[in-house]
Amino acid sequence: MALRWQALFAIVDIAILAFFLFGPYLRSGPSYLIIDYLVAVWIGTELLLRIIAAHSWGALFRRPMTWIDVIILATLLFPHTLYNFAFLRALRLWAIGNSTLLRVGLRRMGYPHLLDVVRAFINLLIFLFVVTGFVYTSFFYNRPGEEGFVDALYFTVATITTTGFGDITLPGTAGKLTSVVTMIVGISLFVRLAQAVVRPYKVNYPCPKCGLQRHESDAVHCKACGNILKIPDDGD
């Protein structure tokens, strides 16, 4: 049952991202505000239920996703005032990458070894959408239809990959700083994805003696201290 709820939340998170992506086509019509407030009701209800069910409010409000949801809820309730922060809605995908649903789903499909790769790809995708959203709302929001978002996406991809065609640039000091941060973080995430693809598959199983987290799936002894391990099979 818990996995079904996580699957439902994942579908909603993807729908929220899709709503943000198609926002340029909808924002001129009345349907935009209707969908916007429906999403706000969903996120507000989800946040309220988490607060009610939390054993400790302190722990709940120390979680980054709690504050992200609060900010996203504010952008939905005041779409015209806080549109500059709408790009944060893409961060809802981060919950999918760190959920039990992803790990169990890959295991049931027979691809548990792809967990790190998928998570690295999701993190890169989140960064791509967040930067694209920030560039769009900060520099290209007034361009008609999809033109502004496509230009923002094109600039972000060209910057992350360090291609740097130069046909689309961001004006001023803020634009230059945005480009610098995008290149540095984007390259780091690309390297992380490449490492996840090429390195041997390991499982997360803390050694009871030394605490080493990652081991080969068939390891009997810990490489760091030689302690005997009892790593469960994927089917356990």
Backbone torsions as a table, in degrees:
resi	resn	phi	psi	omega
1	MET	NA	-40.6	-179.2
2	ALA	-61.8	-39.9	179.3
3	LEU	-66.0	-34.0	178.2
4	ARG	-65.7	-39.5	176.9
5	TRP	-65.3	-41.3	178.4
6	GLN	-63.7	-37.7	177.4
7	ALA	-63.9	-41.2	177.9
8	LEU	-62.6	-44.8	179.4
9	PHE	-63.8	-37.3	179.0
10	ALA	-64.4	-41.4	178.4
11	ILE	-62.7	-42.4	178.5
12	VAL	-64.0	-41.6	179.2
13	ASP	-60.5	-42.3	178.2
14	ILE	-65.6	-39.1	178.2
15	ALA	-64.0	-38.3	177.9
16	ILE	-63.3	-42.0	177.7
17	LEU	-64.1	-42.3	178.4
18	ALA	-61.8	-38.4	177.5
19	PHE	-61.9	-40.7	177.2
20	PHE	-65.1	-41.7	-177.9
21	LEU	-66.0	-37.7	-178.6
22	PHE	-92.0	6.2	179.2
23	GLY	-54.1	-42.0	179.9
24	PRO	-58.4	-26.8	179.5
25	TYR	-83.7	-22.3	-171.9
26	LEU	-104.1	-21.7	-167.1
27	ARG	-65.5	-19.3	179.7
28	SER	-83.6	-10.5	-177.4
29	GLY	-110.5	166.8	-178.9
30	PRO	-68.4	-22.2	-178.0
31	SER	-65.4	-24.3	-178.2
32	TYR	-62.5	-49.5	-178.6
33	LEU	-68.6	-33.9	179.2
34	ILE	-62.5	-50.8	179.0
35	ILE	-64.2	-40.0	-179.5
36	ASP	-56.9	-48.1	-177.7
37	TYR	-74.3	-28.7	174.8
38	LEU	-65.4	-42.5	176.4
39	VAL	-63.5	-38.3	178.5
40	ALA	-62.3	-40.9	178.5
41	VAL	-63.0	-42.4	179.5
42	TRP	-61.7	-51.9	-177.5
43	ILE	-65.7	-39.1	178.1
44	GLY	-62.6	-42.1	178.1
45	THR	-65.3	-43.7	179.0
46	GLU	-61.2	-42.9	180.0
47	LEU	-66.0	-40.7	179.0
48	LEU	-64.2	-41.7	178.9
49	LEU	-64.7	-37.6	177.2
50	ARG	-65.4	-38.1	178.7
51	ILE	-65.9	-42.2	-179.9
52	ILE	-65.6	-40.4	-176.0
53	ALA	-83.3	-9.9	-175.5
54	ALA	-68.5	135.5	175.8
55	HIS	-75.2	-28.8	179.8
56	SER	-141.5	119.3	178.0
57	TRP	-65.8	-32.6	178.6
58	GLY	-61.3	-45.6	178.7
59	ALA	-65.4	-37.8	-179.2
60	LEU	-63.2	-44.9	-175.9
61	PHE	-84.5	0.0	169.6
62	ARG	-89.5	-9.1	178.6
63	ARG	-79.4	129.8	179.8
64	PRO	-58.0	-37.1	-176.8
65	MET	-64.6	-28.5	178.0
66	THR	-63.3	-47.0	-179.6
67	TRP	-71.0	-33.8	175.3
68	ILE	-61.5	-43.4	178.7
69	ASP	-65.2	-36.8	177.9
70	VAL	-62.8	-43.8	179.8
71	ILE	-67.0	-42.4	178.6
72	ILE	-62.0	-41.8	178.2
73	LEU	-60.5	-40.9	178.9
74	ALA	-64.3	-39.0	178.9
75	THR	-67.0	-29.5	178.5
76	LEU	-77.5	-36.1	-179.5
77	LEU	-75.3	-29.3	-179.6
78	PHE	-128.1	65.9	-172.1
79	PRO	-63.5	-31.4	-177.7
80	HIS	-81.6	-28.2	-178.6
81	THR	-85.5	-39.2	-173.6
82	LEU	-110.9	28.9	-177.0
83	TYR	-62.9	-23.8	-179.9
84	ASN	-65.8	-17.9	-179.7
85	PHE	-104.1	7.2	-177.1
86	ALA	-63.9	-25.9	-178.4
87	PHE	-62.7	-19.6	179.8
88	LEU	-66.7	-12.8	178.8
89	ARG	-62.7	-24.8	178.0
90	ALA	-65.4	-21.7	-179.5
91	LEU	-68.1	-13.9	176.7
92	ARG	-61.8	-24.3	178.3
93	LEU	-67.3	-22.8	-179.9
94	TRP	-60.6	-34.1	179.2
95	ALA	-64.6	-33.6	179.2
96	ILE	-67.1	-43.8	-178.4
97	GLY	-64.3	-25.1	-178.6
98	ASN	-107.5	14.3	-176.9
99	SER	-90.2	159.3	174.1
100	THR	-66.2	-29.1	-178.8
101	LEU	-55.9	-43.9	-178.2
102	LEU	-65.0	-45.8	-178.1
103	ARG	-64.3	-46.6	-179.0
104	VAL	-67.6	-39.5	-180.0
105	GLY	-61.9	-45.4	179.0
106	LEU	-65.6	-36.9	179.3
107	ARG	-65.7	-41.1	-179.5
108	ARG	-69.7	-28.8	177.8
109	MET	-82.9	-6.0	178.4
110	GLY	88.5	17.9	-179.7
111	TYR	-125.9	50.7	-179.3
112	PRO	-64.7	-24.6	-178.5
113	HIS	-71.0	-11.1	-178.8
114	LEU	-93.2	5.5	-175.3
115	LEU	-59.5	-49.3	-179.0
116	ASP	-64.3	-37.3	179.3
117	VAL	-64.7	-46.7	-178.7
118	VAL	-64.3	-42.1	179.3
119	ARG	-64.1	-41.2	178.2
120	ALA	-64.6	-38.4	178.6
121	PHE	-67.3	-41.1	178.6
122	ILE	-63.4	-41.9	178.4
123	ASN	-61.9	-41.2	177.3
124	LEU	-65.5	-40.6	179.5
125	LEU	-64.3	-41.4	177.7
126	ILE	-61.4	-46.5	179.4
127	PHE	-60.9	-40.7	179.0
128	LEU	-60.3	-46.6	-179.0
129	PHE	-68.9	-39.6	-178.9
130	VAL	-64.8	-46.9	-179.9
131	VAL	-66.1	-42.6	177.6
132	THR	-59.7	-43.6	178.8
133	GLY	-64.1	-41.4	179.1
134	PHE	-64.4	-45.8	179.4
135	VAL	-63.5	-40.6	-179.5
136	TYR	-63.7	-51.0	-176.4
137	THR	-71.7	-25.1	-176.6
138	SER	-91.9	-28.6	-172.4
139	PHE	-126.0	-28.4	-172.2
140	PHE	-122.6	14.4	-171.6
141	TYR	-63.6	-30.9	-174.7
142	ASN	-85.1	-1.2	177.8
143	ARG	-76.8	145.7	-172.9
144	PRO	-70.8	146.4	172.2
145	GLY	53.0	-134.0	-176.1
146	GLU	-86.1	-5.6	-174.9
147	GLU	-58.0	-46.6	-178.0
148	GLY	-63.4	-44.2	-177.9
149	PHE	-68.4	-39.5	179.1
150	VAL	-64.7	-40.6	177.5
151	ASP	-62.9	-41.1	179.1
152	ALA	-65.1	-42.3	178.3
153	LEU	-64.4	-43.3	179.8
154	TYR	-61.7	-44.9	178.5
155	PHE	-62.3	-43.6	-177.1
156	THR	-64.1	-45.4	179.9
157	VAL	-64.9	-42.8	179.2
158	ALA	-63.5	-34.5	-179.2
159	THR	-76.8	-45.2	179.8
160	ILE	-59.6	-42.2	-178.9
161	THR	-81.7	1.1	-178.2
162	THR	56.9	24.2	176.4
163	THR	-66.4	-48.3	172.9
164	GLY	59.6	56.9	179.1
165	PHE	-62.2	-34.7	176.8
166	GLY	86.2	-3.1	179.3
167	ASP	-75.1	-23.1	174.1
168	ILE	-126.9	118.2	178.8
169	THR	-130.0	159.1	179.1
170	LEU	-95.5	133.7	-175.2
171	PRO	-78.3	153.3	170.4
172	GLY	76.5	179.8	179.9
173	THR	-64.0	-40.3	179.3
174	ALA	-60.8	-38.5	178.3
175	GLY	-65.8	-40.8	179.0
176	LYS	-66.3	-42.3	179.0
177	LEU	-65.2	-38.7	176.4
178	THR	-60.5	-41.8	179.1
179	SER	-63.9	-42.4	-179.1
180	VAL	-62.8	-49.3	-179.5
181	VAL	-62.4	-41.6	179.9
182	THR	-60.9	-43.4	-179.7
183	MET	-66.0	-45.5	-176.3
184	ILE	-64.8	-51.4	-178.0
185	VAL	-69.3	-39.8	-179.0
186	GLY	-61.3	-43.5	178.3
187	ILE	-63.4	-40.3	179.2
188	SER	-60.4	-42.3	-179.7
189	LEU	-70.1	-34.2	175.6
190	PHE	-63.6	-43.8	178.6
191	VAL	-63.0	-41.3	178.3
192	ARG	-61.3	-41.8	178.3
193	LEU	-64.9	-42.7	179.3
194	ALA	-63.0	-40.7	177.9
195	GLN	-62.8	-41.6	-179.6
196	ALA	-65.2	-30.4	-178.7
197	VAL	-76.0	-42.6	-170.2
198	VAL	-93.5	-22.5	-175.6
199	ARG	-77.6	153.4	179.9
200	PRO	-61.4	148.3	-179.7
201	TYR	-69.8	131.0	176.0
202	LYS	-132.6	154.6	178.8
203	VAL	-101.9	153.1	174.6
204	ASN	-88.1	106.6	179.3
205	TYR	-148.9	102.6	-176.9
206	PRO	-63.4	131.1	174.7
207	CYS	-67.8	128.3	-178.2
208	PRO	-62.8	-21.2	-175.3
209	LYS	-94.9	-51.1	-175.3
210	CYS	-108.6	-14.1	176.5
211	GLY	86.7	3.8	176.7
212	LEU	-56.2	129.7	-168.7
213	GLN	-86.2	-38.9	-169.9
214	ARG	-111.4	134.5	179.8
215	HIS	-141.3	158.3	171.0
216	GLU	-60.3	148.4	-174.4
217	SER	-63.9	-24.6	-179.5
218	ASP	-106.8	16.8	-177.1
219	ALA	-67.0	139.9	176.9
220	VAL	-104.7	-35.0	179.7
221	HIS	-121.4	148.4	176.2
222	CYS	-71.2	132.2	-179.4
223	LYS	-66.7	-28.7	-175.0
224	ALA	-80.1	-42.4	-173.5
225	CYS	-125.9	-8.0	178.9
226	GLY	81.9	4.4	-179.8
227	ASN	-65.2	144.2	178.8
228	ILE	-71.5	130.7	-179.4
229	LEU	-103.9	154.2	175.5
230	LYS	-129.6	67.7	-177.5
231	ILE	-73.1	123.7	179.6
232	PRO	-70.1	149.7	175.6
233	ASP	-68.8	161.7	179.2
234	ASP	-60.1	-28.2	-177.5
235	GLY	-82.7	-9.3	-176.5
236	ASP	-74.5	NA	NA
